[in-house]
């Protein structure tokens, strides 16, 4: 994550100085963890990467494989992709958007899905990541199984669709929750709240009653569809 985007995506409070300190400490920890992974891989250790079809995981996978491709040598790289769905008990079916929905104690049963990342894949990911960096778009999404650069308003249609279902005044959490639950877009609430903030700046919405986080009450413009 770019340092400049961290304050917008992070959901913590405190003073500006406190937020800056937390960001700096988080970035330092992430850099140290990355260096540990690269060093151990360069020494021949096997690396296992758990990922899903979501855009965050796809970006992380492509970025990390590009980093490994830069090494003179590295150990084996094993990939385990989370199934989009699977059958549950009885006549049920489970759909997943990320590994966070799977209990850590259950991860072992997915080891049979392991695939070895061959050099051709690392090379392809390195090339694609360079293209994405050059495009430098504010948003990256997964379309037809591939990462694509998109404008920041790419997901706005889903928010607008749900606004039509809500009353004139509503909880921000209701709008965010409805979009996440209904469409399974693979994005988190942080990005949606950023777009809602943009709606407020553009006059589509206004704050009716302030509150912590997404507990605010918002009011729709009387004729937002024409704006």
C-alpha positions in Angstrom: 0.0 0.0 0.0 1.3 3.5 -0.8 2.0 5.6 2.2 -0.2 8.4 0.9 -3.2 6.1 0.7 -2.7 4.6 4.1 -4.5 7.4 6.1 -7.5 7.2 3.8 -7.9 3.4 4.1 -6.9 2.9 7.7 -9.8 2.9 10.2 -8.2 4.3 13.3 -8.6 7.6 15.1 -6.4 9.7 17.2 -4.5 12.9 16.4 -2.6 13.5 13.1 0.7 12.9 14.9 -0.6 9.6 16.4 -1.9 8.4 13.0 1.5 9.2 11.4 3.3 7.3 14.1 1.1 4.2 13.6 1.5 4.4 9.9 5.3 4.6 10.1 5.5 1.7 12.6 3.2 -0.4 10.4 5.2 0.2 7.3 8.4 -0.6 9.0 7.0 -3.9 10.3 5.7 -4.7 6.8 9.1 -4.0 5.2 10.9 -6.1 7.8 8.4 -9.0 7.3 8.9 -8.8 3.5 12.6 -8.8 3.8 12.4 -11.9 6.0 10.3 -13.7 3.4 12.6 -12.8 0.6 15.8 -13.7 2.5 14.4 -17.1 3.5 13.2 -17.8 0.0 16.6 -16.8 -1.4 18.1 -19.4 0.9 16.0 -22.1 -0.6 13.1 -22.4 1.8 9.7 -23.3 0.5 7.1 -20.6 0.4 3.4 -21.2 0.6 1.0 -18.5 -0.5 -2.7 -18.6 0.4 -4.8 -16.4 -1.8 -8.3 -15.9 -3.1 -10.0 -14.5 -6.2 -10.5 -11.1 -4.6 -8.7 -8.0 -6.0 -6.6 -7.4 -2.8 -5.3 -11.0 -2.8 -4.7 -10.9 -6.6 -2.7 -7.8 -6.3 -0.7 -9.2 -3.4 0.0 -12.4 -5.2 1.1 -10.6 -8.4 3.3 -8.2 -6.4 4.9 -10.9 -4.3 5.7 -13.2 -7.3 7.2 -10.2 -9.0 9.4 -9.6 -6.0 10.5 -13.3 -6.0 11.2 -13.1 -9.7 13.8 -10.4 -9.0 15.8 -12.8 -6.8 18.8 -14.6 -8.4 17.4 -17.8 -6.9 14.5 -18.8 -4.7 13.0 -21.8 -3.1 9.9 -23.6 -4.2 6.7 -21.5 -4.3 3.4 -23.3 -3.6 0.1 -21.6 -4.2 -3.3 -22.5 -2.6 -6.3 -20.7 -4.0 -9.5 -20.4 -1.9 -12.5 -22.0 -3.7 -15.1 -19.5 -4.6 -17.7 -22.0 -3.3 -18.0 -25.5 -1.9 -20.6 -27.9 -0.6 -21.4 -27.8 3.2 -23.2 -30.2 5.4 -26.5 -31.6 4.1 -27.9 -29.7 1.2 -26.0 -26.5 1.9 -23.4 -24.6 -0.2 -20.8 -22.2 1.2 -19.5 -19.2 -0.8 -16.3 -17.4 0.3 -14.7 -14.0 -0.5 -11.5 -14.5 1.5 -9.5 -16.7 3.8 -10.6 -14.7 6.8 -13.9 -16.5 6.5 -12.3 -19.8 7.1 -11.3 -20.9 10.6 -7.5 -21.3 10.9 -8.0 -24.8 12.1 -9.7 -25.6 8.8 -7.0 -24.4 6.5 -5.2 -27.8 6.5 -8.0 -29.5 4.5 -7.2 -27.2 1.5 -3.6 -28.5 1.2 -4.8 -30.8 -1.5 -5.4 -27.8 -3.7 -1.7 -26.9 -3.7 -0.1 -26.0 -7.0 3.6 -25.2 -7.7 4.3 -21.8 -9.2 6.6 -22.3 -12.2 9.1 -19.8 -13.4 6.8 -18.8 -16.3 4.1 -17.7 -13.9 6.6 -15.6 -11.9 7.8 -14.0 -15.1 4.2 -13.2 -16.3 3.3 -11.7 -12.9 6.5 -9.6 -12.9 5.6 -8.2 -16.4 2.0 -7.6 -15.5 2.9 -5.8 -12.3 5.2 -3.4 -14.1 2.3 -2.6 -16.5 0.0 -1.9 -13.6 2.6 0.3 -11.9 3.0 2.3 -15.1 -0.8 2.7 -15.4 -0.8 3.9 -11.7 -4.6 3.7 -11.5 -6.4 4.5 -8.2 -8.2 1.1 -8.3 -7.4 -2.4 -9.5 -10.1 -5.0 -10.0 -10.3 -8.6 -11.1 -12.1 -9.0 -14.5 -12.3 -12.4 -16.2 -9.6 -13.7 -13.8 -7.1 -10.9 -14.5 -6.1 -7.7 -12.8 -7.2 -4.5 -14.5 -6.7 -0.8 -13.8 -9.9 1.1 -13.3 -11.1 4.6 -12.3 -12.1 5.1 -8.6 -15.8 5.2 -9.4 -15.8 1.6 -10.8 -18.0 0.3 -8.0 -20.3 3.3 -7.7 -23.1 1.7 -9.6 -23.6 -0.9 -6.8 -23.8 1.9 -4.2 -26.3 3.8 -6.3 -28.4 0.7 -6.9 -28.6 0.1 -3.1 -29.4 3.8 -2.5 -32.6 3.3 -4.5 -33.7 0.6 -2.0 -33.1 2.8 1.1 -35.3 5.5 2.6 -34.4 9.2 2.3 -32.5 9.0 5.6 -30.5 5.9 6.6 -27.5 4.6 8.5 -24.3 4.6 6.5 -23.7 1.1 7.8 -26.9 -0.1 6.1 -25.7 1.1 2.7 -22.2 -0.5 3.1 -23.6 -3.7 4.6 -26.1 -4.1 1.8 -23.5 -3.7 -0.9 -21.1 -6.1 0.7 -23.7 -8.7 1.4 -25.6 -8.6 -1.8 -22.8 -8.4 -4.4 -19.8 -10.1 -3.0 -17.5 -7.7 -4.8 -14.3 -8.7 -2.9 -13.7 -5.2 -1.7 -13.8 -4.1 1.9 -15.9 -1.5 3.7 -13.0 1.0 3.7 -13.2 1.6 -0.1 -17.0 1.9 -0.1 -16.9 4.5 2.7 -14.4 6.5 0.7 -16.8 6.5 -2.2 -19.6 7.6 0.1 -17.5 10.5 1.2 -17.1 11.4 -2.5 -20.9 11.3 -2.8 -21.2 13.7 0.1 -18.7 16.1 -1.5 -20.6 15.9 -4.8 -24.0 16.6 -3.1 -25.6 13.3 -3.7 -25.6 12.7 0.1 -25.4 14.8 3.2 -24.7 14.0 6.8 -28.0 14.1 8.8 -26.5 13.0 12.1 -22.8 12.5 12.7 -21.5 9.4 14.5 -18.5 7.2 14.9 -17.2 5.4 11.8 -20.1 4.2 9.6 -22.7 4.8 12.3 -23.5 8.2 10.8 -27.0 8.9 9.5 -27.0 10.1 5.9 -29.7 11.8 3.9 -30.2 11.4 0.1 -30.4 14.5 -2.0 -34.0 14.9 -3.1 -33.1 14.6 -6.8 -29.7 12.8 -6.6 -30.4 10.8 -9.8 -30.2 14.1 -11.8 -26.9 15.3 -10.4 
